[in-house]
Amino acid sequence: TPPTPPGGPRCGGGAPRVRSGLVARGAYEAARTEPGESVLVTAAASAVGTLALQYAKAGGAARVVAAVSSPDKADFVRGLGADEVVLYEDADWGAPYDVILDGVGGDLLGPAVRALATGGRLVAFSSGGGTVEAYELLVRGASMIGFQMRAVAAGKPELYDRWLRELWQMRDAGTLRTAVHEEIPLGEAARAHTLIEQRRNLGKVVLVP
Ligand SMILES: NC(=O)c1ccc[n+]([C@@H]2O[C@H](COP(=O)([O-])OP(=O)(O)OC[C@H]3O[C@@H](n4cnc5c(N)ncnc54)[C@H](OP(=O)(O)O)[C@@H]3O)[C@@H](O)[C@H]2O)c1
């Protein structure tokens, strides 16, 4: 019997919670990644990125590459299973990729689409926005797929529940490792925000009531 997730989706009758692991799972599923494919995860050291790269490894991707902004994050993402690490500023991103799980968007979206292989799929799940030229997709026969966990929770609650159960099973089996940067008392929430705004967090910043 799978464990009851703490604070499950129907807990207290409130809105289903969006968890980093569910976003990672959903983005991974949206790409319809096949075993043996290559996967690039942007913002790979983020709360969602750390789990997205582990889903890609667990799913049998041939090569999982983590993209981050600074070299000091490289060892961290390698420790979570990334086969290689690239910096956004690198001229060579190790392209082409069958799948890109993009948690950054904005100005990074264009270069990310250009890193797609023929028939590649980019899942855009960031709040960073961005614009893509349709031509860039056309010449690669590539696709861009949007993903939002809240939409799944509202439109496909059975899928949300299944992913949540499986998330905890994978965590208990050790297939997924959570990365908590720091647990910070709620009273120090401002410090938590500063940490995230400065992009210093490796994994999740947890506020403790
Ligand atoms: N679609 C959904 O349902 C859903 C749900 C939750 C979150 N999200 C999105 O998923 C992404 C990751 O969320 P998270 O909670 O994992 O984030 P997080 O832990 O706060 O990490 C965000 C990371 O994004 C990277 N980044 C790249 N460009 C950035 C920029 N211009 N400004 C700020 N950060 C930038 C930074 O890492 P580097 O310095 O290494 O680049 C930063 O540490 C966010 O875009 C968030 O909005 C989507």
The ligand as a MOL file (V3000), in Angstrom:
LIG
                    3D

  0  0  0     0  0            999 V3000
M  V30 BEGIN CTAB
M  V30 COUNTS 48 52 0 0 0
M  V30 BEGIN ATOM
M  V30 1 N 4.3790 24.8550 -14.8680 0
M  V30 2 C 4.1710 24.6390 -13.5770 0
M  V30 3 O 3.1900 24.0090 -13.1700 0
M  V30 4 C 5.1740 25.1610 -12.6000 0
M  V30 5 C 5.0140 24.9560 -11.2150 0
M  V30 6 C 6.0130 25.3990 -10.3550 0
M  V30 7 C 7.1200 26.0620 -10.8650 0
M  V30 8 N 7.2120 26.2690 -12.2160 0 CHG=1
M  V30 9 C 8.3600 26.9520 -12.7950 0
M  V30 10 O 9.4740 26.0800 -12.8090 0
M  V30 11 C 10.6620 26.8610 -12.7450 0
M  V30 12 C 11.5310 26.3210 -11.6260 0
M  V30 13 O 10.8320 26.4940 -10.3970 0
M  V30 14 P 11.5580 26.1580 -9.0360 0
M  V30 15 O 10.6080 26.2720 -7.9260 0
M  V30 16 O 12.3050 24.8920 -9.2300 0 CHG=-1
M  V30 17 O 12.5870 27.3820 -8.9870 0
M  V30 18 P 13.7950 27.6830 -8.0230 0
M  V30 19 O 14.1850 26.5210 -7.1850 0
M  V30 20 O 13.5050 28.9680 -7.3620 0
M  V30 21 O 14.9990 27.9200 -9.0500 0
M  V30 22 C 14.8670 28.7930 -10.1170 0
M  V30 23 C 16.1980 28.7580 -10.8850 0
M  V30 24 O 15.9580 29.2200 -12.2020 0
M  V30 25 C 17.1900 29.6160 -12.7440 0
M  V30 26 N 17.0410 30.8340 -13.5260 0
M  V30 27 C 17.4470 30.9820 -14.8020 0
M  V30 28 N 17.1930 32.2030 -15.2370 0
M  V30 29 C 16.5980 32.8680 -14.2290 0
M  V30 30 C 16.1350 34.1940 -14.0860 0
M  V30 31 N 16.2160 35.0850 -15.0770 0
M  V30 32 N 15.5970 34.5570 -12.9110 0
M  V30 33 C 15.4960 33.6730 -11.8950 0
M  V30 34 N 15.9180 32.3860 -11.9810 0
M  V30 35 C 16.4850 31.9920 -13.1410 0
M  V30 36 C 18.1450 29.8280 -11.5640 0
M  V30 37 O 19.0940 28.7660 -11.6060 0
M  V30 38 P 20.4210 28.9940 -12.4790 0
M  V30 39 O 21.0630 30.1950 -11.8560 0
M  V30 40 O 21.2250 27.7710 -12.3570 0
M  V30 41 O 19.9310 29.2260 -13.8540 0
M  V30 42 C 17.2490 29.7050 -10.3470 0
M  V30 43 O 17.9480 29.2200 -9.2340 0
M  V30 44 C 10.2270 28.3120 -12.5330 0
M  V30 45 O 10.2420 28.9870 -13.7770 0
M  V30 46 C 8.8130 28.1810 -12.0370 0
M  V30 47 O 8.0310 29.2890 -12.3620 0
M  V30 48 C 6.2760 25.8250 -13.0600 0
M  V30 END ATOM
M  V30 BEGIN BOND
M  V30 1 1 1 2
M  V30 2 2 2 3
M  V30 3 1 2 4
M  V30 4 1 4 5
M  V30 5 2 4 48
M  V30 6 2 5 6
M  V30 7 1 6 7
M  V30 8 2 7 8
M  V30 9 1 8 9
M  V30 10 1 8 48
M  V30 11 1 9 10
M  V30 12 1 9 46
M  V30 13 1 10 11
M  V30 14 1 11 12
M  V30 15 1 11 44
M  V30 16 1 12 13
M  V30 17 1 13 14
M  V30 18 2 14 15
M  V30 19 1 14 16
M  V30 20 1 14 17
M  V30 21 1 17 18
M  V30 22 2 18 19
M  V30 23 1 18 20
M  V30 24 1 18 21
M  V30 25 1 21 22
M  V30 26 1 22 23
M  V30 27 1 23 24
M  V30 28 1 23 42
M  V30 29 1 24 25
M  V30 30 1 25 26
M  V30 31 1 25 36
M  V30 32 1 26 27
M  V30 33 1 26 35
M  V30 34 2 27 28
M  V30 35 1 28 29
M  V30 36 1 29 30
M  V30 37 2 29 35
M  V30 38 1 30 31
M  V30 39 2 30 32
M  V30 40 1 32 33
M  V30 41 2 33 34
M  V30 42 1 34 35
M  V30 43 1 36 37
M  V30 44 1 36 42
M  V30 45 1 37 38
M  V30 46 2 38 39
M  V30 47 1 38 40
M  V30 48 1 38 41
M  V30 49 1 42 43
M  V30 50 1 44 45
M  V30 51 1 44 46
M  V30 52 1 46 47
M  V30 END BOND
M  V30 END CTAB
M  END
